[in-house]
Amino acid sequence: MKNFLSLRILDVFQGLFKLFGIDYRMMRKILRLKLTMDQRRVPTIFNQSKKKKEEEEQSNHFLKSLGIYALYGLILIPFLVMGDNYLFQMSLVFGMSMFILMTSMISDFSTVLLDVRDKTILNTKPIDKRTVSVAKVVHVSIYMIQLTGAFALIPLIVSIATKGILFALLFVIQLIFLVLFIIVLTALIYILILRFFDGERLKDIINYVQILLSLGVVVGYQILARSFEFVDFQMKMNLEWWHVFIPPVWFSAPFELVLHNNYANNIVFYFILSFVIPILSVVLYSYLVPSFERNLEKLLYTGGENKKKTNHIDNWLAKLICRKKEERVFFTFATQMMKQEREFKLKVYPTLGISLVFPFIFLFNYLSTGTFSEMRESKIYLMMYFCNLMVPSVIHMLKYSGKYKGAWIYRVTPIRQPEQIYSATMKAFLMKLYIPVVTVVSIIFIFIFSVRIIPDVIAMLLTGLIVSTLASKVMNNDVYPFSQSFEFSQSTNTGYIFLLMFIAGVFGGIHYLITLVNFGVYMYIAVLIIMLWISWKLVFKKRLIHN
């Protein structure tokens, strides 16, 4: 196995570990094995990228992801150099740092902190449990130090050039305590969750944080590009009593105290908190480690939440939109897959989030150059069509599943009308994913632009349904839903996705031209209804399966 640089650096401090009674030789072997295994794990930030299988086996994805985090670090630079109001600007710096680092900690390194794979091996060997626990903490710390170093390296260099050595030294010290606080806080959150919930609930929480990170990548670019528009560089920060509950304020206080010689009572108090709280959290964690290790065994238990539940809403929807009993069965099946398949949600929900956020980004862009009254009278509401651009990508994902090997059930089930599998899955997508997103966007847009845009909302919804049927025909024709591995999800149908997105955009362009004609939208709606009826009949006609 590879002799990692991090382990060679750790060797310098082996005397410190031995001083506290840790079997350093055994801890090093555990870490070496874990680091080797981790090279095969793809960080969440790369989940959407296309990879060849042989490349995945030969490369360290974590090291590659550090370059992405270095780019994220650029967002800190404007706040470091914009002035000397350290309490305000460093609170922003540590706030953004805490969000990025803690989100990454939960999304990518939870598998390290919550690793239970080694219990069946290590617990049967004469290895001190303290050594195993310290190995886990060091394992996480190695990753977080590398990630924080990549994230803060360029801002640190800029701070040395613009603010001096003392400022940079304070920045490094506070980052160390921030990382320590993040690691322990994350562990304490898991201890709390595992105390009251089972492993399945914890896995769901981690999954949603991963979704948040994937969505944050795209939204973060928008925030970075517009950061100068959102920040008033002359803003002054007046401390209030509730700031004591905001950790970034703690870590900004030392800059105000040391560099501005501000010895106000609240500044001194926050200065003390920035050092004492991380240390106390470590002490608390060390006290709770035995309980944490015992509760980790819940991750091996997959029961509890798997009890059969009656979902009255899904049953009601199935009866409402599915005419035949067989179609209702597959509608229920598809809705359950969309709700319970964690990898499916990780692939699809960021796309849904983007389609939910981007229409409002366009509104903010408009407001940066015009007034709210001008916006209300404009046709910028047609940016709702961005919701339809996500349809092809999500339809494409309906044929993939982490449990694709269970697709044999299709062949042994006495299905009389196979086309109902596809129509039921499409209806499940529309009712559980597409229409909720469109509804949220439409309600807010109607509130902004008034009820005059309701016909436009209906037209946009109809075009989304038409694009959905076309996408199903082009990309999922004669392929069972949820019957293929996610390994192939990034290597097929890319051209079709862009073509269908272009078609969705063309519908938006036609809609704009129609609005120039009196009562044109109403005629357009009538045409779209006819098109939808024809396309649905053609796409979901009786078919044979050639899967």
LINUR-V983469 format. One record per residue. N is the residue number from 1. RES is the residue in one letter. SS is DSSP state (A for helix, B for strand, O for the rest). PSI is psi as a letter, one per 40 degrees, with the letter a starting at -180 (999 if undefined). NEAR is the number of other ideal C-beta (glycine too) atoms within 8 Angstrom. Layout:
n: (N | N)
res: (RES | RES)
ss: (SS | SS)
psi: (PSI | PSI)
near: (NEAR | NEAR)
//
This chain:
n: (1 | 2 | 3 | 4 | 5 | 6 | 7 | 8 | 9 | 10 | 11 | 12 | 13 | 14 | 15 | 16 | 17 | 18 | 19 | 20 | 21 | 22 | 23 | 24 | 25 | 26 | 27 | 28 | 29 | 30 | 31 | 32 | 33 | 34 | 35 | 36 | 37 | 38 | 39 | 40 | 41 | 42 | 43 | 44 | 45 | 46 | 47 | 48 | 49 | 50 | 51 | 52 | 53 | 54 | 55 | 56 | 57 | 58 | 59 | 60 | 61 | 62 | 63 | 64 | 65 | 66 | 67 | 68 | 69 | 70 | 71 | 72 | 73 | 74 | 75 | 76 | 77 | 78 | 79 | 80 | 81 | 82 | 83 | 84 | 85 | 86 | 87 | 88 | 89 | 90 | 91 | 92 | 93 | 94 | 95 | 96 | 97 | 98 | 99 | 100 | 101 | 102 | 103 | 104 | 105 | 106 | 107 | 108 | 109 | 110 | 111 | 112 | 113 | 114 | 115 | 116 | 117 | 118 | 119 | 120 | 121 | 122 | 123 | 124 | 125 | 126 | 127 | 128 | 129 | 130 | 131 | 132 | 133 | 134 | 135 | 136 | 137 | 138 | 139 | 140 | 141 | 142 | 143 | 144 | 145 | 146 | 147 | 148 | 149 | 150 | 151 | 152 | 153 | 154 | 155 | 156 | 157 | 158 | 159 | 160 | 161 | 162 | 163 | 164 | 165 | 166 | 167 | 168 | 169 | 170 | 171 | 172 | 173 | 174 | 175 | 176 | 177 | 178 | 179 | 180 | 181 | 182 | 183 | 184 | 185 | 186 | 187 | 188 | 189 | 190 | 191 | 192 | 193 | 194 | 195 | 196 | 197 | 198 | 199 | 200 | 201 | 202 | 203 | 204 | 205 | 206 | 207 | 208 | 209 | 210 | 211 | 212 | 213 | 214 | 215 | 216 | 217 | 218 | 219 | 220 | 221 | 222 | 223 | 224 | 225 | 226 | 227 | 228 | 229 | 230 | 231 | 232 | 233 | 234 | 235 | 236 | 237 | 238 | 239 | 240 | 241 | 242 | 243 | 244 | 245 | 246 | 247 | 248 | 249 | 250 | 251 | 252 | 253 | 254 | 255 | 256 | 257 | 258 | 259 | 260 | 261 | 262 | 263 | 264 | 265 | 266 | 267 | 268 | 269 | 270 | 271 | 272 | 273 | 274 | 275 | 276 | 277 | 278 | 279 | 280 | 281 | 282 | 283 | 284 | 285 | 286 | 287 | 288 | 289 | 290 | 291 | 292 | 293 | 294 | 295 | 296 | 297 | 298 | 299 | 300 | 301 | 302 | 303 | 304 | 305 | 306 | 307 | 308 | 309 | 310 | 311 | 312 | 313 | 314 | 315 | 316 | 317 | 318 | 319 | 320 | 321 | 322 | 323 | 324 | 325 | 326 | 327 | 328 | 329 | 330 | 331 | 332 | 333 | 334 | 335 | 336 | 337 | 338 | 339 | 340 | 341 | 342 | 343 | 344 | 345 | 346 | 347 | 348 | 349 | 350 | 351 | 352 | 353 | 354 | 355 | 356 | 357 | 358 | 359 | 360 | 361 | 362 | 363 | 364 | 365 | 366 | 367 | 368 | 369 | 370 | 371 | 372 | 373 | 374 | 375 | 376 | 377 | 378 | 379 | 380 | 381 | 382 | 383 | 384 | 385 | 386 | 387 | 388 | 389 | 390 | 391 | 392 | 393 | 394 | 395 | 396 | 397 | 398 | 399 | 400 | 401 | 402 | 403 | 404 | 405 | 406 | 407 | 408 | 409 | 410 | 411 | 412 | 413 | 414 | 415 | 416 | 417 | 418 | 419 | 420 | 421 | 422 | 423 | 424 | 425 | 426 | 427 | 428 | 429 | 430 | 431 | 432 | 433 | 434 | 435 | 436 | 437 | 438 | 439 | 440 | 441 | 442 | 443 | 444 | 445 | 446 | 447 | 448 | 449 | 450 | 451 | 452 | 453 | 454 | 455 | 456 | 457 | 458 | 459 | 460 | 461 | 462 | 463 | 464 | 465 | 466 | 467 | 468 | 469 | 470 | 471 | 472 | 473 | 474 | 475 | 476 | 477 | 478 | 479 | 480 | 481 | 482 | 483 | 484 | 485 | 486 | 487 | 488 | 489 | 490 | 491 | 492 | 493 | 494 | 495 | 496 | 497 | 498 | 499 | 500 | 501 | 502 | 503 | 504 | 505 | 506 | 507 | 508 | 509 | 510 | 511 | 512 | 513 | 514 | 515 | 516 | 517 | 518 | 519 | 520 | 521 | 522 | 523 | 524 | 525 | 526 | 527 | 528 | 529 | 530 | 531 | 532 | 533 | 534 | 535 | 536 | 537 | 538 | 539 | 540 | 541 | 542 | 543 | 544 | 545 | 546 | 547)
res: (M | K | N | F | L | S | L | R | I | L | D | V | F | Q | G | L | F | K | L | F | G | I | D | Y | R | M | M | R | K | I | L | R | L | K | L | T | M | D | Q | R | R | V | P | T | I | F | N | Q | S | K | K | K | K | E | E | E | E | Q | S | N | H | F | L | K | S | L | G | I | Y | A | L | Y | G | L | I | L | I | P | F | L | V | M | G | D | N | Y | L | F | Q | M | S | L | V | F | G | M | S | M | F | I | L | M | T | S | M | I | S | D | F | S | T | V | L | L | D | V | R | D | K | T | I | L | N | T | K | P | I | D | K | R | T | V | S | V | A | K | V | V | H | V | S | I | Y | M | I | Q | L | T | G | A | F | A | L | I | P | L | I | V | S | I | A | T | K | G | I | L | F | A | L | L | F | V | I | Q | L | I | F | L | V | L | F | I | I | V | L | T | A | L | I | Y | I | L | I | L | R | F | F | D | G | E | R | L | K | D | I | I | N | Y | V | Q | I | L | L | S | L | G | V | V | V | G | Y | Q | I | L | A | R | S | F | E | F | V | D | F | Q | M | K | M | N | L | E | W | W | H | V | F | I | P | P | V | W | F | S | A | P | F | E | L | V | L | H | N | N | Y | A | N | N | I | V | F | Y | F | I | L | S | F | V | I | P | I | L | S | V | V | L | Y | S | Y | L | V | P | S | F | E | R | N | L | E | K | L | L | Y | T | G | G | E | N | K | K | K | T | N | H | I | D | N | W | L | A | K | L | I | C | R | K | K | E | E | R | V | F | F | T | F | A | T | Q | M | M | K | Q | E | R | E | F | K | L | K | V | Y | P | T | L | G | I | S | L | V | F | P | F | I | F | L | F | N | Y | L | S | T | G | T | F | S | E | M | R | E | S | K | I | Y | L | M | M | Y | F | C | N | L | M | V | P | S | V | I | H | M | L | K | Y | S | G | K | Y | K | G | A | W | I | Y | R | V | T | P | I | R | Q | P | E | Q | I | Y | S | A | T | M | K | A | F | L | M | K | L | Y | I | P | V | V | T | V | V | S | I | I | F | I | F | I | F | S | V | R | I | I | P | D | V | I | A | M | L | L | T | G | L | I | V | S | T | L | A | S | K | V | M | N | N | D | V | Y | P | F | S | Q | S | F | E | F | S | Q | S | T | N | T | G | Y | I | F | L | L | M | F | I | A | G | V | F | G | G | I | H | Y | L | I | T | L | V | N | F | G | V | Y | M | Y | I | A | V | L | I | I | M | L | W | I | S | W | K | L | V | F | K | K | R | L | I | H | N)
ss: (O | O | O | O | A | A | A | A | A | A | A | O | O | A | A | A | A | A | A | O | O | O | O | A | A | A | A | A | A | A | A | A | A | A | A | A | A | A | O | O | O | O | O | A | A | A | O | O | O | O | O | O | A | A | A | A | A | A | O | O | A | A | A | A | A | A | A | A | A | A | A | A | A | A | A | A | A | A | A | A | A | O | O | O | O | A | A | A | A | A | A | A | A | A | A | A | A | A | A | A | A | A | A | A | A | A | A | A | O | A | A | A | A | O | O | O | O | O | A | A | A | A | O | O | O | O | O | O | A | A | A | A | A | A | A | A | A | A | A | A | A | A | A | A | A | A | A | A | A | A | A | A | A | A | A | A | A | A | A | A | A | A | A | O | A | A | A | A | A | A | A | A | A | A | A | A | A | A | A | A | A | A | A | A | A | A | A | A | A | A | A | A | A | A | A | A | O | O | A | A | A | A | A | A | A | A | A | A | A | A | A | A | A | A | A | A | A | A | A | A | A | A | A | A | A | O | A | A | A | A | O | O | O | O | O | O | O | O | O | O | A | A | A | A | A | O | A | A | A | A | A | A | A | A | A | A | A | A | A | A | O | O | O | O | A | A | A | A | A | A | A | A | A | A | A | A | A | A | A | A | A | A | A | A | A | A | A | A | A | A | A | A | A | A | A | A | A | A | A | A | O | O | O | O | O | O | O | O | O | O | O | A | A | A | A | A | A | A | A | A | A | O | O | O | A | A | A | A | A | A | A | A | A | A | A | A | A | A | A | A | O | A | A | A | A | A | A | A | A | A | A | A | A | A | A | A | A | A | A | A | A | A | A | A | A | A | A | O | O | O | O | A | A | A | A | A | A | O | O | A | A | A | A | A | A | A | A | A | A | O | A | A | A | A | A | A | A | O | O | B | O | O | O | A | A | A | A | A | A | A | A | A | O | O | O | O | O | O | A | A | A | A | A | A | A | A | A | A | A | A | A | A | A | A | A | A | A | A | A | A | A | A | A | A | A | A | A | A | A | O | A | A | A | A | A | A | A | A | A | A | A | A | A | A | A | A | A | A | A | A | A | A | A | A | A | O | O | O | O | O | O | O | O | B | O | A | A | A | O | O | O | O | O | A | A | A | A | A | A | A | A | A | A | A | A | A | A | A | A | A | A | A | A | A | O | O | O | O | O | A | A | A | A | A | A | A | A | A | A | A | A | A | A | A | A | A | A | A | A | O | O | O | O | O | O | O | O)
psi: (i | h | g | i | d | d | d | d | d | d | d | d | e | d | d | d | d | d | d | e | f | h | g | d | d | d | d | d | d | d | d | d | d | d | d | d | d | e | d | e | h | h | i | d | e | e | d | e | i | h | i | i | d | d | d | d | d | e | i | h | d | d | d | d | d | d | d | d | d | d | d | d | d | d | e | d | d | d | d | d | e | e | a | f | g | d | d | d | d | d | d | d | d | d | d | d | d | d | d | d | d | d | d | d | d | d | d | d | e | d | d | d | d | f | h | e | d | e | d | e | d | d | e | e | i | g | h | h | d | d | d | d | d | d | d | d | d | d | d | d | d | d | d | d | d | d | d | d | d | d | d | e | d | d | d | d | d | d | d | d | d | d | e | i | d | d | d | d | d | d | d | d | d | d | d | d | d | d | d | d | d | d | d | d | d | d | d | d | d | d | d | d | d | d | d | e | i | i | d | d | d | d | d | d | d | d | d | d | d | d | d | d | d | d | d | d | d | d | d | d | d | d | d | d | d | e | d | d | d | e | h | h | e | e | h | i | h | h | h | i | d | e | e | d | e | g | d | d | d | d | e | d | d | d | d | d | d | d | d | e | f | h | f | i | d | d | d | d | d | d | d | d | d | d | d | d | d | d | d | d | d | d | d | d | d | d | d | e | d | d | d | d | d | d | d | d | e | d | e | e | h | e | a | c | e | e | i | h | i | h | g | d | d | d | d | d | d | d | d | d | e | h | d | i | d | d | d | d | d | d | d | d | d | d | d | d | d | d | d | d | h | d | d | d | d | d | d | d | d | d | d | d | d | d | d | d | d | d | d | d | d | d | d | d | d | d | d | e | e | i | i | d | d | d | d | d | e | a | f | e | e | e | e | d | e | d | d | e | d | e | d | d | d | d | d | d | e | e | e | i | i | e | f | d | e | e | e | e | d | d | d | e | h | g | h | d | g | d | d | d | d | d | d | d | d | d | d | d | d | d | d | d | d | d | d | d | d | d | d | d | d | d | d | d | d | d | d | d | e | i | e | e | e | d | d | d | d | d | d | d | d | d | d | d | d | d | d | d | d | d | d | d | d | d | d | e | h | f | h | i | h | f | e | i | i | e | d | e | d | e | e | i | e | d | d | d | d | d | d | d | d | d | d | d | d | d | d | d | d | d | d | d | d | d | e | e | h | h | e | d | d | d | d | d | d | d | d | d | d | d | d | d | d | d | d | d | d | d | d | f | i | h | i | i | h | f | 999)
near: (5 | 6 | 6 | 8 | 5 | 9 | 12 | 8 | 7 | 12 | 8 | 5 | 7 | 10 | 6 | 7 | 11 | 9 | 6 | 6 | 6 | 11 | 8 | 9 | 6 | 10 | 14 | 12 | 8 | 13 | 14 | 13 | 9 | 13 | 14 | 9 | 8 | 9 | 10 | 6 | 9 | 8 | 10 | 12 | 12 | 11 | 11 | 7 | 6 | 4 | 9 | 5 | 7 | 6 | 8 | 11 | 7 | 5 | 8 | 6 | 12 | 13 | 6 | 10 | 12 | 11 | 8 | 9 | 14 | 12 | 7 | 10 | 14 | 10 | 11 | 12 | 11 | 10 | 12 | 13 | 9 | 8 | 5 | 5 | 9 | 11 | 14 | 11 | 13 | 13 | 13 | 11 | 14 | 14 | 10 | 11 | 14 | 12 | 8 | 11 | 15 | 11 | 12 | 14 | 14 | 12 | 13 | 13 | 12 | 12 | 8 | 12 | 11 | 10 | 9 | 9 | 5 | 10 | 9 | 6 | 7 | 9 | 6 | 5 | 6 | 2 | 9 | 9 | 7 | 8 | 13 | 12 | 10 | 11 | 12 | 11 | 9 | 11 | 12 | 13 | 10 | 12 | 12 | 14 | 9 | 11 | 12 | 11 | 8 | 12 | 13 | 14 | 10 | 10 | 14 | 11 | 8 | 11 | 13 | 11 | 5 | 7 | 8 | 6 | 6 | 8 | 12 | 12 | 8 | 12 | 12 | 10 | 9 | 12 | 11 | 8 | 12 | 15 | 13 | 11 | 12 | 13 | 13 | 13 | 10 | 13 | 11 | 12 | 8 | 13 | 12 | 8 | 11 | 13 | 8 | 5 | 7 | 10 | 11 | 10 | 10 | 15 | 10 | 9 | 9 | 11 | 11 | 8 | 11 | 13 | 13 | 10 | 13 | 15 | 13 | 9 | 9 | 10 | 10 | 10 | 8 | 9 | 10 | 9 | 6 | 9 | 10 | 6 | 6 | 6 | 11 | 4 | 6 | 4 | 8 | 6 | 8 | 4 | 7 | 5 | 4 | 6 | 10 | 9 | 4 | 10 | 10 | 14 | 13 | 12 | 13 | 17 | 16 | 12 | 13 | 12 | 13 | 9 | 11 | 9 | 6 | 7 | 6 | 6 | 5 | 8 | 13 | 11 | 10 | 14 | 12 | 8 | 11 | 14 | 9 | 8 | 11 | 13 | 8 | 8 | 13 | 10 | 8 | 10 | 12 | 7 | 6 | 10 | 9 | 6 | 9 | 13 | 9 | 7 | 10 | 11 | 9 | 10 | 10 | 7 | 9 | 6 | 7 | 7 | 7 | 6 | 6 | 3 | 4 | 5 | 7 | 6 | 6 | 10 | 10 | 8 | 10 | 11 | 7 | 6 | 7 | 11 | 3 | 8 | 5 | 10 | 13 | 12 | 9 | 12 | 17 | 11 | 9 | 15 | 13 | 8 | 12 | 14 | 7 | 6 | 12 | 10 | 9 | 14 | 11 | 14 | 14 | 13 | 11 | 13 | 11 | 12 | 10 | 12 | 13 | 11 | 10 | 10 | 14 | 8 | 9 | 11 | 12 | 9 | 8 | 11 | 10 | 6 | 5 | 7 | 6 | 6 | 6 | 8 | 13 | 9 | 5 | 9 | 6 | 9 | 11 | 12 | 10 | 14 | 14 | 11 | 15 | 13 | 11 | 13 | 14 | 15 | 11 | 14 | 14 | 14 | 11 | 13 | 12 | 13 | 15 | 8 | 7 | 11 | 5 | 7 | 12 | 7 | 7 | 12 | 5 | 5 | 6 | 3 | 9 | 4 | 8 | 9 | 10 | 13 | 12 | 14 | 11 | 16 | 13 | 13 | 12 | 12 | 15 | 11 | 11 | 9 | 12 | 13 | 9 | 8 | 13 | 14 | 8 | 9 | 12 | 12 | 8 | 9 | 13 | 12 | 6 | 10 | 9 | 7 | 5 | 5 | 11 | 8 | 9 | 13 | 13 | 9 | 14 | 17 | 11 | 13 | 15 | 14 | 10 | 13 | 15 | 14 | 14 | 12 | 15 | 14 | 10 | 10 | 14 | 12 | 7 | 7 | 9 | 10 | 12 | 14 | 11 | 11 | 8 | 10 | 5 | 9 | 12 | 8 | 6 | 5 | 8 | 8 | 6 | 12 | 12 | 8 | 9 | 15 | 11 | 8 | 10 | 16 | 10 | 8 | 13 | 13 | 8 | 9 | 16 | 10 | 8 | 12 | 11 | 6 | 8 | 3 | 6 | 10 | 12 | 8 | 10 | 12 | 12 | 8 | 8 | 12 | 9 | 8 | 10 | 12 | 8 | 8 | 11 | 10 | 8 | 8 | 11 | 11 | 7 | 4 | 8 | 5 | 8 | 4 | 8)
//
